[in-house]
Amino acid sequence: MTQAARGSGRAGSGLARVWGELVATARRTVTDGLVVGTSGNVSVRIGDTVLATPSGVPYDELTARDLVAVGLDGRQRAGTLTPTSELPMHLAVYRATSARAVVHTHAVHATAVSTLVPELPLIHYMAAALGGPVRVAPYATYGTERLAENVLDALKGRTGCLLQNHGTLTYGDTLAAAYDRTAQLEWLCRVWLTASAHPHHTPTLLTRDQVREVEEKLRGYGQRG
């Protein structure tokens, strides 16, 4: 076997492994109630290649043979299935940020909040995990460049946003990080909706300074090696 062949084999093996992780994350969005049917999509960037869930295929039917890969220009590099219709939005995020994974869902509480306010009120300090107050990207038809542009505007200084009358988008250095931010965002939206539903009380909110203070603390959060 030549050196080039060995390199090609290693690359193929790496893509297969990451594809398996992507499919597992996509299935988790269904299990955790963040999407219904084939709504929502997940992608991962490896160098200048992006693996993305295909359009219109139930996640529980995906196999290793269904791997879909495109370049940052959107041209298909591997697989025969059509990539998600939201590919323009995913690619825009990869081109404009340091993202290595993107998760898009139609989570119920987050979608409801996206129809009510232009920015998620600071109901809890975990907004800091998303970079601060979470903005709502103005509505645009799914799969369009306009929606991608609106999302990028909402993501400035953030790692997640709401999509008006649509859902959520978060990104991270890993699939786990992107997914965790999605789950946190849905939880924040549920807390605000629950607190706001009380007819005789108005929820107390945090200030931006209070959330910025938590941002600083989160930078040192967790176990140190």
C-alpha atoms as a printed R data frame, in Angstrom:
    type eleno elety resid chain resno       x      y      z
1   ATOM     1    CA   MET     A     1   0.000  0.000  0.000
2   ATOM     2    CA   THR     A     2   1.338  3.435 -0.909
3   ATOM     3    CA   GLN     A     3   1.708  6.308  1.548
4   ATOM     4    CA   ALA     A     4  -1.103  8.162 -0.255
5   ATOM     5    CA   ALA     A     5  -3.392  5.142  0.021
6   ATOM     6    CA   ARG     A     6  -2.675  4.833  3.724
7   ATOM     7    CA   GLY     A     7  -3.487  8.539  4.204
8   ATOM     8    CA   SER     A     8  -6.706  8.173  2.228
9   ATOM     9    CA   GLY     A     9  -7.723  5.199  4.360
10  ATOM    10    CA   ARG     A    10  -7.103  7.085  7.585
11  ATOM    11    CA   ALA     A    11  -9.114 10.056  6.300
12  ATOM    12    CA   GLY     A    12 -12.004  7.785  5.327
13  ATOM    13    CA   SER     A    13 -11.934  6.097  8.717
14  ATOM    14    CA   GLY     A    14 -11.955  9.484 10.450
15  ATOM    15    CA   LEU     A    15 -14.947 10.693  8.448
16  ATOM    16    CA   ALA     A    16 -16.820  7.467  9.235
17  ATOM    17    CA   ARG     A    17 -16.190  7.897 12.951
18  ATOM    18    CA   VAL     A    18 -17.357 11.510 12.960
19  ATOM    19    CA   TRP     A    19 -20.375 10.582 10.847
20  ATOM    20    CA   GLY     A    20 -21.345  8.063 13.519
21  ATOM    21    CA   GLU     A    21 -21.116 10.769 16.183
22  ATOM    22    CA   LEU     A    22 -23.177 13.141 14.032
23  ATOM    23    CA   VAL     A    23 -25.928 10.568 13.508
24  ATOM    24    CA   ALA     A    24 -26.003  9.802 17.248
25  ATOM    25    CA   THR     A    25 -26.393 13.520 18.027
26  ATOM    26    CA   ALA     A    26 -29.133 13.912 15.421
27  ATOM    27    CA   ARG     A    27 -31.016 10.983 16.941
28  ATOM    28    CA   ARG     A    28 -30.630 12.532 20.372
29  ATOM    29    CA   THR     A    29 -32.445 15.684 19.214
30  ATOM    30    CA   VAL     A    30 -35.451 13.465 18.485
31  ATOM    31    CA   THR     A    31 -35.176 11.476 21.719
32  ATOM    32    CA   ASP     A    32 -34.951 14.684 23.770
33  ATOM    33    CA   GLY     A    33 -37.958 16.218 22.013
34  ATOM    34    CA   LEU     A    34 -36.043 19.011 20.282
35  ATOM    35    CA   VAL     A    35 -37.261 18.038 16.812
36  ATOM    36    CA   VAL     A    36 -40.169 16.128 15.293
37  ATOM    37    CA   GLY     A    37 -39.814 13.861 12.271
38  ATOM    38    CA   THR     A    38 -37.056 15.056  9.954
39  ATOM    39    CA   SER     A    39 -37.037 18.667 11.129
40  ATOM    40    CA   GLY     A    40 -33.785 20.196 12.353
41  ATOM    41    CA   ASN     A    41 -30.283 19.289 11.200
42  ATOM    42    CA   VAL     A    42 -26.749 18.706 12.472
43  ATOM    43    CA   SER     A    43 -23.340 19.255 10.898
44  ATOM    44    CA   VAL     A    44 -19.638 18.935 11.727
45  ATOM    45    CA   ARG     A    45 -16.628 20.607 10.123
46  ATOM    46    CA   ILE     A    46 -13.370 18.716  9.563
47  ATOM    47    CA   GLY     A    47 -10.831 20.996  7.909
48  ATOM    48    CA   ASP     A    48 -12.550 22.388  4.842
49  ATOM    49    CA   THR     A    49 -15.067 19.527  4.694
50  ATOM    50    CA   VAL     A    50 -18.511 19.614  6.300
51  ATOM    51    CA   LEU     A    51 -20.531 16.511  7.173
52  ATOM    52    CA   ALA     A    52 -24.261 17.226  7.339
53  ATOM    53    CA   THR     A    53 -27.460 15.312  7.877
54  ATOM    54    CA   PRO     A    54 -29.318 14.639  4.613
55  ATOM    55    CA   SER     A    55 -32.610 16.233  3.628
56  ATOM    56    CA   GLY     A    56 -35.842 14.454  4.496
57  ATOM    57    CA   VAL     A    57 -34.381 11.218  5.886
58  ATOM    58    CA   PRO     A    58 -35.496 10.028  9.357
59  ATOM    59    CA   TYR     A    59 -32.457  9.891 11.630
60  ATOM    60    CA   ASP     A    60 -33.182  6.353 12.781
61  ATOM    61    CA   GLU     A    61 -32.817  5.177  9.166
62  ATOM    62    CA   LEU     A    62 -29.345  6.645  8.622
63  ATOM    63    CA   THR     A    63 -26.430  4.236  8.246
64  ATOM    64    CA   ALA     A    64 -22.687  4.514  7.618
65  ATOM    65    CA   ARG     A    65 -23.417  4.309  3.874
66  ATOM    66    CA   ASP     A    66 -25.453  7.525  4.026
67  ATOM    67    CA   LEU     A    67 -22.517  9.812  4.830
68  ATOM    68    CA   VAL     A    68 -22.944 13.239  3.220
69  ATOM    69    CA   ALA     A    69 -19.961 15.587  2.877
70  ATOM    70    CA   VAL     A    70 -19.635 18.974  1.183
71  ATOM    71    CA   GLY     A    71 -16.962 21.614  0.852
72  ATOM    72    CA   LEU     A    72 -17.288 25.088  2.337
73  ATOM    73    CA   ASP     A    73 -18.439 26.147 -1.129
74  ATOM    74    CA   GLY     A    74 -21.382 23.756 -0.882
75  ATOM    75    CA   ARG     A    75 -20.159 21.324 -3.524
76  ATOM    76    CA   GLN     A    76 -20.771 17.692 -2.640
77  ATOM    77    CA   ARG     A    77 -17.613 15.701 -1.887
78  ATOM    78    CA   ALA     A    78 -19.025 12.399 -0.671
79  ATOM    79    CA   GLY     A    79 -22.323 10.568 -0.588
80  ATOM    80    CA   THR     A    80 -25.311 10.396 -2.927
81  ATOM    81    CA   LEU     A    81 -28.003 11.835 -0.650
82  ATOM    82    CA   THR     A    82 -28.920 15.525 -0.867
83  ATOM    83    CA   PRO     A    83 -27.627 17.543  2.119
84  ATOM    84    CA   THR     A    84 -30.035 19.300  4.468
85  ATOM    85    CA   SER     A    85 -32.000 22.168  2.943
86  ATOM    86    CA   GLU     A    86 -30.495 24.395  5.659
87  ATOM    87    CA   LEU     A    87 -26.975 23.867  4.309
88  ATOM    88    CA   PRO     A    88 -26.567 27.603  3.422
89  ATOM    89    CA   MET     A    89 -27.108 28.492  7.091
90  ATOM    90    CA   HIS     A    90 -24.614 25.904  8.342
91  ATOM    91    CA   LEU     A    91 -21.956 26.913  5.827
92  ATOM    92    CA   ALA     A    92 -22.418 30.603  6.628
93  ATOM    93    CA   VAL     A    93 -21.750 29.874 10.307
94  ATOM    94    CA   TYR     A    94 -18.604 27.872  9.499
95  ATOM    95    CA   ARG     A    95 -17.272 30.577  7.205
96  ATOM    96    CA   ALA     A    96 -17.894 33.392  9.702
97  ATOM    97    CA   THR     A    97 -17.066 31.781 13.069
98  ATOM    98    CA   SER     A    98 -14.734 29.281 14.718
99  ATOM    99    CA   ALA     A    99 -17.516 26.673 14.786
100 ATOM   100    CA   ARG     A   100 -16.634 23.018 14.401
101 ATOM   101    CA   ALA     A   101 -20.199 21.748 14.932
102 ATOM   102    CA   VAL     A   102 -23.663 23.239 14.384
103 ATOM   103    CA   VAL     A   103 -27.016 22.035 15.748
104 ATOM   104    CA   HIS     A   104 -30.336 23.390 14.454
105 ATOM   105    CA   THR     A   105 -33.633 22.353 16.055
106 ATOM   106    CA   HIS     A   106 -37.326 23.194 16.143
107 ATOM   107    CA   ALA     A   107 -37.510 22.979 19.947
108 ATOM   108    CA   VAL     A   108 -41.011 23.813 21.219
109 ATOM   109    CA   HIS     A   109 -40.301 26.358 23.952
110 ATOM   110    CA   ALA     A   110 -37.567 28.116 22.023
111 ATOM   111    CA   THR     A   111 -39.750 28.378 18.937
112 ATOM   112    CA   ALA     A   112 -42.584 29.798 21.050
113 ATOM   113    CA   VAL     A   113 -40.268 32.436 22.549
114 ATOM   114    CA   SER     A   114 -39.051 33.373 19.069
115 ATOM   115    CA   THR     A   115 -42.577 34.561 18.246
116 ATOM   116    CA   LEU     A   116 -42.878 36.779 21.327
117 ATOM   117    CA   VAL     A   117 -39.707 38.847 21.812
118 ATOM   118    CA   PRO     A   118 -36.707 40.117 19.797
119 ATOM   119    CA   GLU     A   119 -34.327 38.851 22.496
120 ATOM   120    CA   LEU     A   120 -34.704 36.219 25.217
121 ATOM   121    CA   PRO     A   121 -35.018 38.082 28.540
122 ATOM   122    CA   LEU     A   122 -32.220 37.432 31.045
123 ATOM   123    CA   ILE     A   123 -34.199 35.023 33.184
124 ATOM   124    CA   HIS     A   124 -31.159 32.977 34.291
125 ATOM   125    CA   TYR     A   125 -27.401 33.369 34.448
126 ATOM   126    CA   MET     A   126 -26.833 30.436 32.075
127 ATOM   127    CA   ALA     A   127 -27.427 32.894 29.252
128 ATOM   128    CA   ALA     A   128 -23.719 33.505 29.818
129 ATOM   129    CA   ALA     A   129 -22.995 30.067 28.349
130 ATOM   130    CA   LEU     A   130 -24.288 31.405 25.035
131 ATOM   131    CA   GLY     A   131 -22.342 34.662 25.201
132 ATOM   132    CA   GLY     A   132 -25.067 36.847 26.721
133 ATOM   133    CA   PRO     A   133 -28.651 37.790 25.853
134 ATOM   134    CA   VAL     A   134 -29.840 35.466 23.090
135 ATOM   135    CA   ARG     A   135 -31.122 37.358 20.046
136 ATOM   136    CA   VAL     A   136 -33.901 36.365 17.673
137 ATOM   137    CA   ALA     A   137 -32.963 36.281 13.984
138 ATOM   138    CA   PRO     A   138 -35.786 37.867 11.917
139 ATOM   139    CA   TYR     A   139 -37.904 35.422  9.943
140 ATOM   140    CA   ALA     A   140 -36.870 34.364  6.450
141 ATOM   141    CA   THR     A   141 -37.812 31.325  4.395
142 ATOM   142    CA   TYR     A   142 -35.886 28.207  5.399
143 ATOM   143    CA   GLY     A   143 -32.898 27.261  3.301
144 ATOM   144    CA   THR     A   144 -32.332 30.773  1.956
145 ATOM   145    CA   GLU     A   145 -29.287 33.018  1.996
146 ATOM   146    CA   ARG     A   146 -31.417 35.680  3.665
147 ATOM   147    CA   LEU     A   147 -32.036 33.394  6.631
148 ATOM   148    CA   ALA     A   148 -28.306 32.639  6.792
149 ATOM   149    CA   GLU     A   149 -27.534 36.380  6.860
150 ATOM   150    CA   ASN     A   150 -30.112 36.998  9.588
151 ATOM   151    CA   VAL     A   151 -28.640 34.193 11.687
152 ATOM   152    CA   LEU     A   152 -25.109 35.567 11.382
153 ATOM   153    CA   ASP     A   153 -26.301 38.985 12.557
154 ATOM   154    CA   ALA     A   154 -28.026 37.400 15.583
155 ATOM   155    CA   LEU     A   155 -24.914 35.352 16.390
156 ATOM   156    CA   LYS     A   156 -22.500 38.284 16.691
157 ATOM   157    CA   GLY     A   157 -20.733 37.750 20.019
158 ATOM   158    CA   ARG     A   158 -22.932 34.697 20.703
159 ATOM   159    CA   THR     A   159 -22.792 30.943 20.239
160 ATOM   160    CA   GLY     A   160 -26.532 30.530 19.800
161 ATOM   161    CA   CYS     A   161 -29.649 32.322 18.627
162 ATOM   162    CA   LEU     A   162 -33.356 31.861 18.091
163 ATOM   163    CA   LEU     A   163 -34.883 31.868 14.617
164 ATOM   164    CA   GLN     A   164 -38.195 33.727 14.520
165 ATOM   165    CA   ASN     A   165 -41.178 31.397 14.022
166 ATOM   166    CA   HIS     A   166 -38.693 28.617 13.323
167 ATOM   167    CA   GLY     A   167 -36.384 27.293 16.055
168 ATOM   168    CA   THR     A   168 -32.800 27.442 17.330
169 ATOM   169    CA   LEU     A   169 -29.214 27.334 16.134
170 ATOM   170    CA   THR     A   170 -26.133 26.817 18.290
171 ATOM   171    CA   TYR     A   171 -22.516 26.024 17.545
172 ATOM   172    CA   GLY     A   172 -19.412 24.877 19.389
173 ATOM   173    CA   ASP     A   173 -15.931 23.424 19.185
174 ATOM   174    CA   THR     A   174 -17.459 19.943 19.357
175 ATOM   175    CA   LEU     A   175 -20.797 18.255 18.752
176 ATOM   176    CA   ALA     A   176 -21.172 17.813 22.499
177 ATOM   177    CA   ALA     A   177 -20.666 21.541 23.121
178 ATOM   178    CA   ALA     A   178 -23.079 22.566 20.357
179 ATOM   179    CA   TYR     A   179 -25.707 20.132 21.610
180 ATOM   180    CA   ASP     A   180 -25.309 21.241 25.226
181 ATOM   181    CA   ARG     A   181 -25.926 24.855 24.182
182 ATOM   182    CA   THR     A   182 -29.044 23.788 22.307
183 ATOM   183    CA   ALA     A   183 -30.371 22.025 25.401
184 ATOM   184    CA   GLN     A   184 -29.474 25.013 27.612
185 ATOM   185    CA   LEU     A   185 -31.243 27.411 25.240
186 ATOM   186    CA   GLU     A   186 -34.417 25.340 25.202
187 ATOM   187    CA   TRP     A   187 -34.316 25.158 29.023
188 ATOM   188    CA   LEU     A   188 -33.870 28.934 29.324
189 ATOM   189    CA   CYS     A   189 -36.850 29.497 27.054
190 ATOM   190    CA   ARG     A   190 -38.971 27.071 29.049
191 ATOM   191    CA   VAL     A   191 -38.060 28.818 32.312
192 ATOM   192    CA   TRP     A   192 -38.974 32.246 30.922
193 ATOM   193    CA   LEU     A   193 -42.290 31.032 29.477
194 ATOM   194    CA   THR     A   194 -43.169 29.289 32.747
195 ATOM   195    CA   ALA     A   195 -42.353 32.354 34.856
196 ATOM   196    CA   SER     A   196 -44.137 34.705 32.445
197 ATOM   197    CA   ALA     A   197 -47.306 32.630 32.516
198 ATOM   198    CA   HIS     A   198 -48.137 33.641 36.108
199 ATOM   199    CA   PRO     A   199 -51.015 36.154 35.841
200 ATOM   200    CA   HIS     A   200 -50.145 38.251 38.914
201 ATOM   201    CA   HIS     A   201 -46.361 38.449 38.867
202 ATOM   202    CA   THR     A   202 -43.621 39.664 36.542
203 ATOM   203    CA   PRO     A   203 -40.396 37.631 36.495
204 ATOM   204    CA   THR     A   204 -37.308 39.279 37.930
205 ATOM   205    CA   LEU     A   205 -34.519 39.543 35.370
206 ATOM   206    CA   LEU     A   206 -30.766 39.749 35.642
207 ATOM   207    CA   THR     A   207 -28.745 42.695 34.408
208 ATOM   208    CA   ARG     A   208 -26.189 42.406 31.606
209 ATOM   209    CA   ASP     A   209 -23.448 43.153 34.138
210 ATOM   210    CA   GLN     A   210 -24.576 40.218 36.274
211 ATOM   211    CA   VAL     A   211 -24.494 37.903 33.263
212 ATOM   212    CA   ARG     A   212 -21.068 39.213 32.196
213 ATOM   213    CA   GLU     A   213 -19.769 38.377 35.665
214 ATOM   214    CA   VAL     A   214 -20.933 34.793 35.188
215 ATOM   215    CA   GLU     A   215 -19.242 34.684 31.780
216 ATOM   216    CA   GLU     A   216 -15.939 35.337 33.547
217 ATOM   217    CA   LYS     A   217 -16.601 32.592 36.089
218 ATOM   218    CA   LEU     A   218 -17.556 30.082 33.384
219 ATOM   219    CA   ARG     A   219 -14.165 30.485 31.713
220 ATOM   220    CA   GLY     A   220 -12.618 28.685 34.687
221 ATOM   221    CA   TYR     A   221 -15.497 26.248 35.228
222 ATOM   222    CA   GLY     A   222 -14.938 22.497 35.429
223 ATOM   223    CA   GLN     A   223 -12.010 20.231 36.174
224 ATOM   224    CA   ARG     A   224  -8.480 21.337 35.408
225 ATOM   225    CA   GLY     A   225  -5.951 18.843 34.141
